[in-house]
Amino acid sequence: MTANLTLVPTPIGNLGDMSPRAVEVLREVDVVLAEDTRTTGNLLRHFGIDTPLQSYHIHNEHKLTAGLVSRMQSGQRFALCSDAGTPAISDPGFLLVRAAIEAGLEVSCLPGPTAFVAALAASGLPCDRFVYEGFLPHKKGRKTRIEAMLSRSETTVLYESPHRVVKLLEAMQAEGAGDRLLCLGREISKLHEEFSRGSVVEMLDMLTEKPPRGEYVVVVAGV
């Protein structure tokens, strides 16, 4: 391992998804940057890793990035972990990756768990071409993004909280897309993993009978 900065995906549920290579990198680097040091600390302890931890998250990344790049230039090697999944994918990381590259440093990313990829592959919807939306805005711009999603020919993948998934489906129905096919994935890789497939109307009926729990990956068919 020679990269100055290595992005290390971590399990989105099942600890068995942690790769031996990821464990090796976390042992070898000088510092592990963690979105939440408590969460990543538990992971490190589980695998017997004692590498020092430093907090790096959405609230401090602007302040810390330049200093971290300077430390990389002095020879320190860092790993970056989000709470679950692949760093920089709807999680902190982009700013640090960009700054490190601009400074001429080597950046690497290990392959590993990403919730939206698992949901897309298991959805039964076309996945040769797709658009990843991440999290939709809660207010400003939300309606515009939903309209754009419903107008495109590619499959769309996005994340939604249990508190907002019903509102998302209701908004899709209000736009005349009640018969649009989709897949709702939740608890991916965990004990109660579940994929529900059907139309917007069918999924709304299901969520009325079975209130949503856990974060959802929503995969929506194109036109």
N, C-alpha and C positions, 0 to 999 in steps of 0.2 A: 504494500500500500504506500503510494507516494504522493497522493493528492494533498494539497493544502487544506481543502475542504471537501468532505464526503457527506452527501446526504444519505441518511440511513433510514429506510422505511421500517416501521415497527408494526406489530400485529394490530389488526383492527378488532380483534376479539380473541381468537385462539392463539395462545402463546406458541403452539406448534408451528405457526407460520413464520416464526423468527428463523432466519437462515443462519447456518454456521458462519458464513462470510460476514454477515452483519455483526454477529457476536465478536468475531475476530477484530473487525475494524473498531468497534467500541472499546475493545481492550487495548488496542495499539495507539489510538490517538492520545494527544495530550489533554484535551478537554472535550467534553460532550456538551453541546449547546442544546437546551431542552425548552420546549414550549411551556411545560410545567415540570419543574424539577421533582415534584412529588411523584407524578406519574412515571416519568422516566427513571427516577430513583428506584421505584419498586421493580421496574423491568431490569435494571442493572443488578439489583440484589438477587433477583430470581436466577440470573445467569452467572452470578458470582463475579461481577465486574466492579472494580473499585476506581475507575477513572473519574477524576473530578468533574463535577457538574457546574454549569453556569446557565442562568436563566436567559432565554432569548425568545421574546414573544411580540405580539402585535403592538403592545404598549411601550416597548423599549427598543425596538429594532432600529428606529431612526437614530436614536442616541448612541447605540452601541456599535453599529456597523463599521464605522471608520476605524475605531480602536481595534476591533477584531481583525480587520484586514491588515492593520499595522503589525499585529502580533503574528499573523500568518507570514508576513514578509520577513519577520525576524526568525522564522523557522518553526513556529508552533503549528501543529496539525490539529484540526478540529473535525468533529462529526456533528451533524445537525439532525435532531430528532423532533418530530411533532408528537403530539399525544398519541396518535394512531394514524397509520397510513404513511403516505409518502410526503415528506416536507415540500413546501412550496405549492402543493396542490390544494387550494382553498385553506392553506395554512401558511404561517410565516416562513420565509426562506428566500423569496425572489430578490429582495433588496440586497441580501448578503451575497447571493450567487452573482448578481450583476456586478456588485462592487469588486468582488474577488476577481472576476474575469477581466474587468476594466484595469485592474492592477497587475494583470499578467500572471495571476496565480492559477494553479491547476484545480479544477473543480470536477468532482465525480459524483455520480448517483448510483447507488446499488438498485437493482430491480427488486421489487417486493410488493407488499400488500397495498392496494388502492381500492377503496370501496366501489367507486363508480365503474371501474373496469370489470370487477366481478359481477356487478348487477347488470351491466350492459351485455356481457357474454351470456348470462343466464336468462336474459329477458325473453328470448325468442323473437326479438325484433331485429331488423337489419342492423348490422354493426360494421359493414364495410366502410360506411361514411357516417360520421356523427358529429354533433356539436356538444361540447361540455360547457354548461352554464354555471357550474358551481352553485353558490347560494344566490337566489334572486333577491333584489332589494326589498325591504319590508314595505316601503311606501313609495317614494319618488322613483318613477321609472319602472315600477313593477308591472303595471298594465302593458306598457310598451314592450317589455321583454316577453311577456306571455303571448302577446299578439304576434311577435316575431317568431317565437317558438312554434306557434300553431300554423304559421304560413310557410315554413321551410320544408323541403323534401327530405332532409336528413333526419335521422333519429336524434333526439335531444336527451341529454342526461343532466340531472341536477340534483342537488341536495335540498332537503326540506325538513324542518323540525316537526315533531308530532303536533305542536300547537298550531301549525300553519298549513299542514298538508291538506286538510279538508278545505280550507279557504282557497288553496291553489286549484283543487279539482272543481270547486264551485265556480271559480273565475273562468276556468276552461269551458265549463258547461255554459256559462253566460255568454261566451264568445261563439257559441254554436258548435262546440267540439265535444258534445256529450257522448258521441259514438267513437271518439278517437281511442285507439288501443294504447294501453300503457302497461307497465310493470312496476309494482311497488316492492322494493327490497328493503328488509329491515333485519337488524341483528346479524348481519352478514359475518360468517365464520364462527358465530357464537352458537351456544346450545339451542337457542330458539330461533335459528335462522328461518326466515320466511320470505317467499316470493309470491306475490299475488298478481295475477294477470287477468286483464279484461278491459272493458271500455271504461271511460270516465264515470258514466252513470253507475255501472256495476261496482266500481271501486268505492264510489260514494255510499252506495247501499251497504257494502261490506263494512265500511268504517263507521256507519251508523250503528250497526249491530255489534261491532267490535272496535271500540274506541282506539285510536292510534297510540302507540307506545314506541319510544325509541326513535332515533333519527332515521329518516327514510332516504333512500336513493330512488328517484323517480325517473323512469325511462319512458319517453313518449315517442310514439311512432310519428313519422313524417306524413306529409299530405299524400 
